[in-house]
Amino acid sequence: MKISLDIRERALIEEIEHDSTFSHTIVKEQLDLGDILIYDDDDNLKLIIERKTPSDLMSSIKDGRYSEQSYRLNGHPVHNHNIVYLIEGNFNSHKDSSVILSAMVSIFY
């Protein structure tokens, strides 16, 4: 298995590099789509993970990046069941939590 990490995910890269039990091949590169890509042993892309905090998700909705990114993800050859938005953090205390929840629901359809 190979895992590609976007070079902009510095904290995640640092955490993995300091985990002595992590044994998979890691490639650090600037990714056009997603923050984490997981490949099988034959180098076939199997999973795309897009990490977002509630604030980042809200900002991307407001400035149009969310729509553009969702469009590009939907057009990717990887099946949409293998595309994951990982929302990290507490969105309940965010002032626009209903907008964030709506975006999260729309991701599933």
MMTF fields as JSON, N, C-alpha, C and O atoms, coordinates in Angstrom:
{
  "mmtfVersion": "1.0.0",
  "mmtfProducer": "UNKNOWN",
  "numBonds": 435,
  "numAtoms": 436,
  "numGroups": 109,
  "numChains": 1,
  "numModels": 1,
  "chainsPerModel": [1],
  "groupsPerChain": [109],
  "chainIdList": ["A"],
  "bondAtomList": [4, 2, 8, 6, 12, 10, 16, 14, 20, 18, 24, 22, 28, 26, 32, 30, 36, 34, 40, 38, 44, 42, 48, 46, 52, 50, 56, 54, 60, 58, 64, 62, 68, 66, 72, 70, 76, 74, 80, 78, 84, 82, 88, 86, 92, 90, 96, 94, 100, 98, 104, 102, 108, 106, 112, 110, 116, 114, 120, 118, 124, 122, 128, 126, 132, 130, 136, 134, 140, 138, 144, 142, 148, 146, 152, 150, 156, 154, 160, 158, 164, 162, 168, 166, 172, 170, 176, 174, 180, 178, 184, 182, 188, 186, 192, 190, 196, 194, 200, 198, 204, 202, 208, 206, 212, 210, 216, 214, 220, 218, 224, 222, 228, 226, 232, 230, 236, 234, 240, 238, 244, 242, 248, 246, 252, 250, 256, 254, 260, 258, 264, 262, 268, 266, 272, 270, 276, 274, 280, 278, 284, 282, 288, 286, 292, 290, 296, 294, 300, 298, 304, 302, 308, 306, 312, 310, 316, 314, 320, 318, 324, 322, 328, 326, 332, 330, 336, 334, 340, 338, 344, 342, 348, 346, 352, 350, 356, 354, 360, 358, 364, 362, 368, 366, 372, 370, 376, 374, 380, 378, 384, 382, 388, 386, 392, 390, 396, 394, 400, 398, 404, 402, 408, 406, 412, 410, 416, 414, 420, 418, 424, 422, 428, 426, 432, 430],
  "bondOrderList": [1, 1, 1, 1, 1, 1, 1, 1, 1, 1, 1, 1, 1, 1, 1, 1, 1, 1, 1, 1, 1, 1, 1, 1, 1, 1, 1, 1, 1, 1, 1, 1, 1, 1, 1, 1, 1, 1, 1, 1, 1, 1, 1, 1, 1, 1, 1, 1, 1, 1, 1, 1, 1, 1, 1, 1, 1, 1, 1, 1, 1, 1, 1, 1, 1, 1, 1, 1, 1, 1, 1, 1, 1, 1, 1, 1, 1, 1, 1, 1, 1, 1, 1, 1, 1, 1, 1, 1, 1, 1, 1, 1, 1, 1, 1, 1, 1, 1, 1, 1, 1, 1, 1, 1, 1, 1, 1, 1],
  "groupList": [{"groupName": "MET", "atomNameList": ["N", "CA", "C", "O"], "elementList": ["N", "C", "C", "O"], "formalChargeList": [0, 0, 0, 0], "bondAtomList": [1, 0, 2, 1, 3, 2], "bondOrderList": [1, 1, 2], "singleLetterCode": "M", "chemCompType": "L-PEPTIDE LINKING"}, {"groupName": "LYS", "atomNameList": ["N", "CA", "C", "O"], "elementList": ["N", "C", "C", "O"], "formalChargeList": [0, 0, 0, 0], "bondAtomList": [1, 0, 2, 1, 3, 2], "bondOrderList": [1, 1, 2], "singleLetterCode": "K", "chemCompType": "L-PEPTIDE LINKING"}, {"groupName": "ILE", "atomNameList": ["N", "CA", "C", "O"], "elementList": ["N", "C", "C", "O"], "formalChargeList": [0, 0, 0, 0], "bondAtomList": [1, 0, 2, 1, 3, 2], "bondOrderList": [1, 1, 2], "singleLetterCode": "I", "chemCompType": "L-PEPTIDE LINKING"}, {"groupName": "SER", "atomNameList": ["N", "CA", "C", "O"], "elementList": ["N", "C", "C", "O"], "formalChargeList": [0, 0, 0, 0], "bondAtomList": [1, 0, 2, 1, 3, 2], "bondOrderList": [1, 1, 2], "singleLetterCode": "S", "chemCompType": "L-PEPTIDE LINKING"}, {"groupName": "LEU", "atomNameList": ["N", "CA", "C", "O"], "elementList": ["N", "C", "C", "O"], "formalChargeList": [0, 0, 0, 0], "bondAtomList": [1, 0, 2, 1, 3, 2], "bondOrderList": [1, 1, 2], "singleLetterCode": "L", "chemCompType": "L-PEPTIDE LINKING"}, {"groupName": "ASP", "atomNameList": ["N", "CA", "C", "O"], "elementList": ["N", "C", "C", "O"], "formalChargeList": [0, 0, 0, 0], "bondAtomList": [1, 0, 2, 1, 3, 2], "bondOrderList": [1, 1, 2], "singleLetterCode": "D", "chemCompType": "L-PEPTIDE LINKING"}, {"groupName": "ARG", "atomNameList": ["N", "CA", "C", "O"], "elementList": ["N", "C", "C", "O"], "formalChargeList": [0, 0, 0, 0], "bondAtomList": [1, 0, 2, 1, 3, 2], "bondOrderList": [1, 1, 2], "singleLetterCode": "R", "chemCompType": "L-PEPTIDE LINKING"}, {"groupName": "GLU", "atomNameList": ["N", "CA", "C", "O"], "elementList": ["N", "C", "C", "O"], "formalChargeList": [0, 0, 0, 0], "bondAtomList": [1, 0, 2, 1, 3, 2], "bondOrderList": [1, 1, 2], "singleLetterCode": "E", "chemCompType": "L-PEPTIDE LINKING"}, {"groupName": "ALA", "atomNameList": ["N", "CA", "C", "O"], "elementList": ["N", "C", "C", "O"], "formalChargeList": [0, 0, 0, 0], "bondAtomList": [1, 0, 2, 1, 3, 2], "bondOrderList": [1, 1, 2], "singleLetterCode": "A", "chemCompType": "L-PEPTIDE LINKING"}, {"groupName": "HIS", "atomNameList": ["N", "CA", "C", "O"], "elementList": ["N", "C", "C", "O"], "formalChargeList": [0, 0, 0, 0], "bondAtomList": [1, 0, 2, 1, 3, 2], "bondOrderList": [1, 1, 2], "singleLetterCode": "H", "chemCompType": "L-PEPTIDE LINKING"}, {"groupName": "THR", "atomNameList": ["N", "CA", "C", "O"], "elementList": ["N", "C", "C", "O"], "formalChargeList": [0, 0, 0, 0], "bondAtomList": [1, 0, 2, 1, 3, 2], "bondOrderList": [1, 1, 2], "singleLetterCode": "T", "chemCompType": "L-PEPTIDE LINKING"}, {"groupName": "PHE", "atomNameList": ["N", "CA", "C", "O"], "elementList": ["N", "C", "C", "O"], "formalChargeList": [0, 0, 0, 0], "bondAtomList": [1, 0, 2, 1, 3, 2], "bondOrderList": [1, 1, 2], "singleLetterCode": "F", "chemCompType": "L-PEPTIDE LINKING"}, {"groupName": "VAL", "atomNameList": ["N", "CA", "C", "O"], "elementList": ["N", "C", "C", "O"], "formalChargeList": [0, 0, 0, 0], "bondAtomList": [1, 0, 2, 1, 3, 2], "bondOrderList": [1, 1, 2], "singleLetterCode": "V", "chemCompType": "L-PEPTIDE LINKING"}, {"groupName": "GLN", "atomNameList": ["N", "CA", "C", "O"], "elementList": ["N", "C", "C", "O"], "formalChargeList": [0, 0, 0, 0], "bondAtomList": [1, 0, 2, 1, 3, 2], "bondOrderList": [1, 1, 2], "singleLetterCode": "Q", "chemCompType": "L-PEPTIDE LINKING"}, {"groupName": "GLY", "atomNameList": ["N", "CA", "C", "O"], "elementList": ["N", "C", "C", "O"], "formalChargeList": [0, 0, 0, 0], "bondAtomList": [1, 0, 2, 1, 3, 2], "bondOrderList": [1, 1, 2], "singleLetterCode": "G", "chemCompType": "PEPTIDE LINKING"}, {"groupName": "TYR", "atomNameList": ["N", "CA", "C", "O"], "elementList": ["N", "C", "C", "O"], "formalChargeList": [0, 0, 0, 0], "bondAtomList": [1, 0, 2, 1, 3, 2], "bondOrderList": [1, 1, 2], "singleLetterCode": "Y", "chemCompType": "L-PEPTIDE LINKING"}, {"groupName": "ASN", "atomNameList": ["N", "CA", "C", "O"], "elementList": ["N", "C", "C", "O"], "formalChargeList": [0, 0, 0, 0], "bondAtomList": [1, 0, 2, 1, 3, 2], "bondOrderList": [1, 1, 2], "singleLetterCode": "N", "chemCompType": "L-PEPTIDE LINKING"}, {"groupName": "PRO", "atomNameList": ["N", "CA", "C", "O"], "elementList": ["N", "C", "C", "O"], "formalChargeList": [0, 0, 0, 0], "bondAtomList": [1, 0, 2, 1, 3, 2], "bondOrderList": [1, 1, 2], "singleLetterCode": "P", "chemCompType": "L-PEPTIDE LINKING"}],
  "groupTypeList": [0, 1, 2, 3, 4, 5, 2, 6, 7, 6, 8, 4, 2, 7, 7, 2, 7, 9, 5, 3, 10, 11, 3, 9, 10, 2, 12, 1, 7, 13, 4, 5, 4, 14, 5, 2, 4, 2, 15, 5, 5, 5, 5, 16, 4, 1, 4, 2, 2, 7, 6, 1, 10, 17, 3, 5, 4, 0, 3, 3, 2, 1, 5, 14, 6, 15, 3, 7, 13, 3, 15, 6, 4, 16, 14, 9, 17, 12, 9, 16, 9, 16, 2, 12, 15, 4, 2, 7, 14, 16, 11, 16, 3, 9, 1, 5, 3, 3, 12, 2, 4, 3, 8, 0, 12, 3, 2, 11, 15],
  "groupIdList": [1, 2, 3, 4, 5, 6, 7, 8, 9, 10, 11, 12, 13, 14, 15, 16, 17, 18, 19, 20, 21, 22, 23, 24, 25, 26, 27, 28, 29, 30, 31, 32, 33, 34, 35, 36, 37, 38, 39, 40, 41, 42, 43, 44, 45, 46, 47, 48, 49, 50, 51, 52, 53, 54, 55, 56, 57, 58, 59, 60, 61, 62, 63, 64, 65, 66, 67, 68, 69, 70, 71, 72, 73, 74, 75, 76, 77, 78, 79, 80, 81, 82, 83, 84, 85, 86, 87, 88, 89, 90, 91, 92, 93, 94, 95, 96, 97, 98, 99, 100, 101, 102, 103, 104, 105, 106, 107, 108, 109],
  "secStructList": [7, 3, 3, 3, 3, 3, 6, 6, 7, 2, 2, 2, 2, 2, 2, 2, 2, 6, 7, 6, 6, 7, 7, 1, 3, 3, 3, 3, 3, 7, 7, 1, 1, 7, 1, 3, 3, 3, 3, 7, 6, 6, 7, 7, 3, 3, 3, 3, 3, 3, 3, 3, 7, 2, 2, 2, 2, 2, 2, 2, 2, 2, 2, 1, 2, 2, 2, 2, 2, 2, 2, 2, 2, 2, 6, 1, 1, 1, 7, 4, 4, 4, 3, 3, 3, 3, 3, 7, 1, 7, 7, 6, 6, 1, 6, 6, 2, 2, 2, 2, 2, 2, 2, 2, 2, 2, 2, 6, 7],
  "xCoordList": [0.847, 0.0, 0.897, 1.926, 0.471, 1.175, 0.193, -0.977, 0.681, -0.139, 0.551, 1.705, -0.167, 0.349, -0.278, -1.495, 0.567, 0.103, 0.43, 1.526, -0.533, -0.282, 0.758, 0.658, 1.752, 2.837, 2.352, 3.062, 1.145, 0.599, 0.032, -0.316, -0.061, -0.56, 0.615, 0.894, 1.288, 2.537, 2.359, 3.173, 1.309, 1.107, 0.873, 1.392, 0.101, -0.16, 1.127, 1.412, 1.896, 3.161, 4.096, 4.708, 4.2, 5.074, 4.626, 5.452, 3.326, 2.807, 3.125, 3.542, 2.93, 3.203, 4.699, 5.095, 5.525, 6.973, 7.496, 8.528, 6.811, 7.243, 6.575, 6.822, 5.738, 5.075, 5.925, 5.927, 6.63, 7.536, 6.806, 7.428, 5.502, 4.751, 4.164, 3.629, 4.255, 3.674, 4.619, 5.771, 4.131, 5.03, 4.708, 5.379, 3.719, 3.359, 4.253, 4.85, 4.328, 5.11, 4.393, 3.21, 5.116, 4.554, 5.25, 6.478, 4.442, 4.957, 4.394, 3.183, 5.276, 4.842, 4.931, 5.996, 3.8, 3.748, 2.622, 1.746, 2.654, 1.547, 0.44, 0.603, -0.675, -1.793, -2.753, -3.036, -3.25, -4.242, -5.624, -6.457, -5.855, -7.167, -6.986, -6.268, -7.635, -7.535, -6.299, -5.369, -6.317, -5.187, -4.417, -3.221, -5.127, -4.527, -5.053, -6.26, -4.153, -4.526, -3.981, -2.826, -4.81, -4.383, -4.449, -5.469, -3.329, -3.185, -3.029, -2.51, -3.485, -3.27, -1.856, -1.076, -1.535, -0.191, 0.147, 1.321, -0.875, -0.649, -0.646, -0.692, -0.591, -0.543, -1.829, -1.803, -2.957, -4.262, -4.814, -4.839, -5.255, -5.837, -7.143, -8.045, -7.241, -8.411, -9.247, -10.454, -8.63, -9.351, -8.776, -7.56, -9.675, -9.3, -9.903, -11.102, -9.068, -9.54, -9.266, -8.138, -10.306, -10.204, -10.462, -11.567, -9.463, -9.591, -10.066, -9.59, -11.007, -11.518, -11.802, -12.266, -11.518, -12.044, -13.378, -13.61, -14.261, -15.514, -15.276, -15.997, -14.286, -14.003, -13.529, -13.936, -12.668, -12.185, -13.332, -13.424, -14.203, -15.36, -16.243, -16.703, -16.483, -17.314, -16.671, -17.353, -15.382, -14.676, -14.744, -14.943, -14.58, -14.604, -16.004, -16.142, -17.04, -18.412, -18.604, -19.153, -18.149, -18.348, -17.574, -18.08, -16.348, -15.547, -15.644, -14.976, -16.467, -16.706, -15.782, -15.99, -14.759, -13.851, -14.572, -14.252, -15.539, -16.275, -16.991, -16.892, -17.709, -18.436, -17.476, -17.704, -16.397, -15.42, -14.75, -14.573, -14.381, -13.722, -14.671, -14.274, -15.914, -16.91, -17.139, -17.276, -17.179, -17.35, -16.18, -16.386, -14.956, -13.782, -13.747, -13.372, -14.133, -14.168, -15.213, -14.962, -16.38, -17.425, -17.0, -17.447, -16.141, -15.669, -14.475, -14.026, -13.956, -12.779, -13.179, -14.274, -12.315, -12.656, -12.824, -13.454, -12.277, -12.487, -13.968, -14.547, -14.573, -16.0, -16.271, -15.461, -17.424, -17.716, -17.81, -17.678, -18.031, -18.014, -16.597, -16.408, -15.614, -14.216, -13.621, -12.401, -14.481, -14.073, -14.645, -15.856, -13.764, -14.168, -13.823, -12.695, -14.797, -14.537, -14.397, -15.323, -13.257, -13.0, -13.1, -12.195, -14.22, -14.454, -13.898, -14.37, -12.885, -12.182, -12.437, -12.101, -13.028, -13.264, -14.717, -15.537, -15.026, -16.365, -17.128, -16.836, -18.096, -18.881, -20.132, -20.778, -20.493, -21.71, -21.624, -22.641, -20.424, -20.286, -20.052, -19.973, -19.941, -19.711, -21.008, -22.085, -20.906, -22.118, -22.904, -24.111, -22.247, -22.923, -23.063, -22.941, -23.315, -23.342, -24.406, -24.206, -25.535, -26.573, -26.09, -26.431, -25.302, -24.738, -23.731, -23.696, -22.919, -21.93, -22.624, -22.227, -23.659, -24.404, -25.048, -25.045, -25.596, -26.196, -25.153, -25.423, -23.966, -22.889, -22.477, -22.222, -22.409, -22.029, -23.053, -22.682, -24.324, -25.366, -25.287, -25.449, -25.04, -24.98, -23.799, -23.847, -22.749, -21.587, -21.989, -21.422, -22.96, -23.358, -24.213, -24.46, -24.671, -25.586, -25.102, -25.772],
  "yCoordList": [-1.172, 0.0, 1.241, 1.292, 2.229, 3.512, 4.605, 4.574, 5.563, 6.691, 7.966, 8.215, 8.776, 10.082, 11.139, 11.172, 12.004, 13.095, 14.413, 14.602, 15.323, 16.654, 17.344, 17.318, 17.957, 18.584, 19.726, 20.14, 20.235, 21.312, 20.792, 21.578, 19.462, 18.838, 18.588, 17.446, 19.648, 19.547, 18.832, 17.983, 19.171, 18.556, 17.057, 16.277, 16.65, 15.227, 14.502, 13.417, 15.101, 14.494, 14.325, 13.271, 15.358, 15.291, 14.202, 13.472, 14.096, 13.076, 11.675, 10.812, 11.447, 10.124, 9.815, 8.689, 10.812, 10.59, 10.252, 9.593, 10.687, 10.4, 9.153, 8.799, 8.494, 7.266, 6.07, 5.701, 5.48, 4.379, 3.107, 2.198, 3.024, 1.821, 1.912, 0.925, 3.076, 3.267, 2.668, 3.089, 1.677, 0.933, 1.053, 0.419, 1.834, 1.95, 2.964, 3.838, 2.824, 3.755, 5.093, 5.159, 6.163, 7.513, 8.317, 8.34, 8.975, 9.88, 11.256, 11.419, 12.248, 13.623, 14.388, 14.472, 14.945, 15.68, 16.7, 16.622, 17.651, 18.603, 17.951, 17.694, 17.69, 17.011, 18.028, 19.062, 17.726, 18.587, 18.394, 19.3, 17.207, 16.865, 15.986, 14.988, 16.353, 15.578, 15.937, 16.575, 15.514, 15.719, 14.425, 14.44, 13.306, 11.987, 11.081, 11.011, 10.393, 9.413, 8.063, 7.958, 7.034, 5.694, 4.785, 4.698, 4.113, 3.225, 1.786, 1.539, 0.833, -0.57, -0.981, -0.152, -2.25, -2.744, -2.695, -2.742, -2.601, -2.485, -1.031, -0.756, -0.107, 1.337, 1.891, 2.895, 1.224, 1.733, 2.618, 2.22, 3.816, 4.728, 4.144, 3.84, 3.991, 3.373, 4.334, 4.136, 5.376, 6.242, 7.652, 7.844, 8.637, 10.047, 10.597, 10.461, 11.218, 11.817, 13.315, 13.747, 14.091, 15.549, 15.944, 15.743, 16.5, 16.911, 18.357, 19.213, 18.619, 19.978, 20.187, 19.283, 21.387, 21.809, 22.487, 22.885, 22.63, 23.343, 24.75, 25.188, 25.452, 26.811, 26.793, 27.637, 25.833, 25.721, 25.355, 25.883, 24.453, 24.083, 25.301, 25.527, 26.087, 27.283, 28.286, 28.854, 28.506, 29.436, 28.966, 29.771, 27.66, 27.145, 27.226, 27.371, 27.133, 27.314, 28.764, 29.035, 29.694, 31.122, 31.6, 32.419, 31.101, 31.611, 30.759, 31.055, 29.705, 28.918, 27.726, 26.931, 27.584, 26.437, 25.117, 24.119, 25.1, 23.872, 23.34, 22.153, 24.211, 23.788, 23.304, 22.272, 24.057, 23.692, 22.368, 21.512, 22.201, 20.974, 19.781, 18.7, 19.969, 18.896, 18.471, 17.283, 19.444, 19.157, 18.316, 17.33, 18.706, 17.951, 16.552, 15.592, 16.425, 15.104, 14.213, 13.029, 14.769, 13.98, 13.52, 12.472, 14.288, 13.923, 12.991, 12.557, 12.676, 11.813, 10.361, 9.954, 9.572, 8.174, 7.299, 6.245, 7.71, 6.94, 7.032, 8.118, 5.886, 5.853, 6.777, 6.872, 7.46, 8.435, 7.804, 8.512, 6.501, 5.836, 5.773, 5.498, 6.026, 5.983, 7.383, 7.55, 8.371, 9.754, 10.165, 10.116, 10.57, 10.831, 12.265, 12.717, 12.97, 14.252, 13.948, 13.425, 14.271, 14.062, 15.414, 16.244, 15.626, 16.892, 16.745, 15.92, 17.559, 17.444, 18.677, 19.798, 18.455, 19.562, 19.628, 18.815, 20.597, 20.774, 21.801, 22.996, 21.338, 22.271, 22.747, 23.687, 22.132, 22.529, 23.946, 24.633, 24.387, 25.726, 26.788, 27.977, 26.369, 27.311, 28.065, 27.469, 29.372, 30.178, 29.778, 30.008, 29.188, 28.745, 27.228, 26.616, 26.615, 25.156, 24.549, 23.449, 25.23, 24.669, 24.628, 23.703, 25.616, 25.616, 24.48, 23.794, 24.286, 23.211, 21.859, 20.987, 21.671, 20.408, 20.168, 19.041, 21.205, 21.081, 20.649, 19.787, 21.246, 20.87, 19.425, 18.698, 19.005, 17.626, 16.644, 15.595, 16.969, 16.093, 16.049, 14.986, 17.2, 17.23, 16.432, 15.946, 16.289, 15.498, 14.048, 13.387, 13.559, 12.161, 11.871, 10.705, 12.901, 12.674, 13.258, 13.142],
  "zCoordList": [0.0, 0.0, 0.0, 0.673, -0.772, -0.808, -0.411, -0.793, 0.354, 0.774, 0.323, 0.671, -0.459, -0.871, 0.016, 0.199, 0.565, 1.418, 0.745, 0.218, 0.769, 0.233, 1.111, 2.338, 0.48, 1.237, 2.13, 3.046, 1.867, 2.697, 4.016, 4.897, 4.152, 5.385, 6.336, 6.701, 6.724, 7.497, 8.841, 9.207, 9.564, 10.887, 10.758, 11.557, 9.764, 9.546, 9.151, 9.657, 8.253, 7.826, 9.02, 9.194, 9.831, 11.006, 11.971, 12.519, 12.177, 13.089, 12.581, 13.353, 11.284, 10.711, 10.755, 11.056, 10.455, 10.465, 11.858, 11.985, 12.886, 14.255, 14.839, 15.992, 14.052, 14.499, 14.065, 12.891, 14.995, 14.666, 14.25, 13.7, 14.5, 14.131, 12.724, 12.219, 12.084, 10.752, 9.72, 9.611, 8.954, 8.07, 6.581, 5.767, 6.205, 4.792, 4.088, 4.716, 2.772, 1.966, 1.911, 1.576, 2.241, 2.22, 1.133, 1.044, 0.308, -0.713, -0.396, -0.248, -0.293, -0.03, -1.342, -1.955, -1.765, -3.026, -2.964, -2.104, -3.879, -3.949, -4.766, -5.958, -4.118, -4.766, -5.364, -4.759, -6.557, -7.199, -6.593, -6.615, -6.055, -5.528, -4.303, -4.35, -3.212, -1.988, -1.183, -1.678, 0.062, 0.962, 1.197, 1.491, 1.062, 1.255, 0.145, -0.084, -0.537, -1.555, -1.116, -0.704, -1.206, -0.808, -2.032, -2.715, -2.287, -3.437, -2.957, -1.868, -3.784, -3.46, -3.872, -4.341, -3.696, -3.999, -5.483, -5.851, -6.344, -7.787, -8.243, -9.442, -7.3, -7.54, -8.159, -8.871, -7.877, -8.298, -7.186, -6.021, -7.552, -6.567, -6.052, -6.832, -4.752, -4.139, -3.309, -3.176, -2.745, -1.82, -1.871, -1.87, -1.917, -1.84, -0.558, -0.318, 0.262, 1.51, 1.461, 1.223, 1.687, 1.762, 3.206, 3.71, 3.879, 5.275, 5.344, 4.598, 6.245, 6.449, 7.926, 8.62, 8.392, 9.684, 9.381, 8.24, 10.37, 10.103, 9.547, 8.65, 10.065, 9.575, 8.13, 7.332, 7.787, 6.41, 5.472, 4.364, 5.915, 5.095, 4.858, 3.739, 5.907, 5.773, 4.823, 3.97, 4.958, 4.064, 2.62, 1.71, 2.407, 1.038, 0.432, -0.782, 1.26, 0.767, 0.336, -0.732, 1.173, 0.892, -0.328, -1.095, -0.523, -1.646, -2.912, -3.904, -2.893, -4.099, -4.292, -5.209, -3.445, -3.588, -3.362, -4.007, -2.454, -2.143, -3.382, -3.694, -4.088, -5.295, -6.367, -6.998, -6.571, -7.595, -7.246, -8.112, -5.998, -5.567, -5.645, -6.079, -5.229, -5.308, -6.75, -7.04, -7.652, -9.077, -9.592, -10.3, -9.235, -9.69, -9.073, -9.747, -7.806, -7.178, -7.839, -8.068, -8.147, -8.81, -10.194, -10.661, -10.859, -12.187, -12.183, -13.244, -11.012, -10.918, -11.166, -10.777, -11.806, -12.082, -10.838, -10.918, -9.692, -8.461, -8.095, -8.091, -7.789, -7.449, -6.265, -5.342, -6.299, -5.238, -3.847, -2.849, -3.759, -2.45, -1.88, -0.695, -2.724, -2.299, -2.178, -2.184, -2.071, -1.838, -0.485, -0.27, 0.417, 1.798, 2.18, 1.984, 2.724, 3.38, 4.864, 5.484, 5.427, 6.844, 7.537, 7.441, 8.242, 8.935, 10.347, 11.13, 10.662, 11.933, 12.793, 12.41, 13.947, 14.864, 15.286, 14.86, 16.121, 16.668, 15.836, 15.897, 15.067, 14.253, 14.97, 14.506, 16.083, 16.8, 17.356, 17.458, 17.715, 18.282, 17.208, 17.517, 15.966, 14.864, 14.585, 14.578, 14.354, 14.161, 12.916, 12.853, 11.932, 10.707, 10.68, 9.619, 11.827, 11.897, 10.994, 10.48, 10.782, 9.903, 8.456, 7.718, 8.043, 6.688, 6.552, 5.531, 7.574, 7.558, 7.511, 6.737, 8.329, 8.315, 6.958, 6.463, 6.355, 5.027, 4.001, 3.164, 4.065, 3.143, 3.362, 2.402, 4.62, 4.917, 4.365, 3.837, 4.479, 3.939, 2.418, 1.82, 1.787, 0.319, -0.215, -1.345, 0.571, 0.165, -0.088, -0.958, 0.667, 0.56, -0.67, -0.978, -1.379, -2.503, -3.776, -4.802]
}
